[in-house]
Amino acid sequence: MSESGERPSAPPAPSRRQMLTAGFSSVVGFGFDLFDLFVLLYVAPTVGALFFPTSSPTLTLAATFASFGVSLVMRPLGGAFFGRYADSKGRRQTLIVTVVGVGIATALMGALPTYAAVGALAPTLFIALRLVQGLLVGGVVAATHTLGTETVSQRWRGLVSGLVAGGGAAIGAVVASLVFVGVSAAFPGDAFAVWGWRVMFFSGLLASLASLVLFRATEESPLWQAGKRGAPVQARELFAPQHRRVLLTSLALVIGGGAQYYLTAGYLPTYLAEINEVPAGPRGALLVWTSLAIMPAALIAGHASERFGRRPVFLVTGILNVVALPLLVLVMAGFGPQDTGQLLGYGILLTVCANASYAAVPIYLNERFPTRLRATATAVVWNGGFAIGGLMTTFVSLASPTVADIPSRLAAFLGGCVVLFLVGAVLSPETRGALEREHTRAPADPAVTPAQA
């Protein structure tokens, strides 16, 4: 019920066109913004030398990934701010504002002077823009992770969840890989360190502007429209004592899922470059194919959660990954730049297993919170979990005395993060079918699920 004591009106049945445009807008919006965020991962060695020069290759890498990490730290704040905006003003409007903002922030990074030109001012400006970018990306999640799942019918919600989470990641990584291949060919060798990396960042604005074409045809979430009479809840209410168990179990699940993503697909560009020493051209091609494999894996896992339940899918993927992921990164370390076939096969297995684990997380988070709190809660938990998970890439580099030590450290971090994911899954209730359930407790209480009702 709303704060006025009225029950939210039943949402109108969405048309086929409305469901398609909402789903695609969520995927494209999240994908292009992840592309903006991923660009740094593809140019990390180059940017590290230009903005964070040190005498140690692993320390330079750690500093570069730390600049990636600061944008992740800002994402929960962006989720809280823009989540409330999405709960108050709507998912569609939030999507437009944040996607364009991320594109502008990314393009500005390509215009920055390097350390050789302005000294310490260069990394300072770079990190400042990463902070702004992280704030806006956190806001994108508030819209993309609710608009599609709230619009489609029950039978497709798991599928759309996988499409947004895994499909968005796949689109972002594939576009970044293709741009990297094209820019590397246009600016070979030393030319990439002069202009190539800048073009990579400039392309972020084009990706964001292109997504606006789709957003113009997108309608607002019917669930949000039906329930908008209730005032949105303040983000701070998520941290009230009565919600602590919901937050902690959800965060354990998201941190574990986020770490699996960033330590596999996110770390793979650096792994192939530093450990396997694969040249830029072949490396870009490998990353395209491993990224493409993410989408079908996420779609299958997301849809399976609609048939068998969210919790069983989390448990099965977690049990598989606690063994498979550490083993795969250790095996891949034994191949050289000529072993592209083996690296492709193992790389696909690595990204498929990791990305299947969190495919149902967006719909799971949606189902744990009521409509008028949903965007805020989903964005804060997702961004907070992925921020901590993403920082694991920095810790892996810091824990590695030499480049040769990276595979063993990476395997250890992966194993630990999957265990955390499993703990969250074990402690979480089944939520399938709860998206439209209005809570019978106080309006701010997100803790009621079908398993508890």
Secondary structure, 3 states (H helix, E strand, C coil): CCCCCCCCCCCCCCCHHHHHHHHHHHHHHHHHHHHHHHHHHHCHHHHHHHHCCCCCHHHHHHHHHHHHHHHHHHHHHHHHHHHHHHHHHCHHHHHHHHHHHHHHHHHHHCCCCCHHHHCCHHHHHHHHHHHHHHHHHHHHHHHHHHHHHHHCCHHHHHHHHHHHHHHHHHHHHHHHHHHHHHHHHHCCCHHHHHHHHHHHHHHHHHHHHHHHHHHCCCCCCHHHHHHCCCCCCCHHHHHCHHHHHHHHHHHHHHHHHHHHHHHHHHCHHHHHHHCCCCCHHHHHHHHHHHHHCHHHHHHHHHHHHHHHCHHHHHHHHHHHHHHHHHHHHHHHCCCCCCCHHHHHHHHHHHHHHHHHHCCCHHHHHHHHCCHHHHHHHHHHHHHHHHHHHHHHHHHHHHCCCCHHHHHHHHHHHHHHHHHHHHHHHHHCCCCCCCCCCCCCCCCCCCCCCCCCC
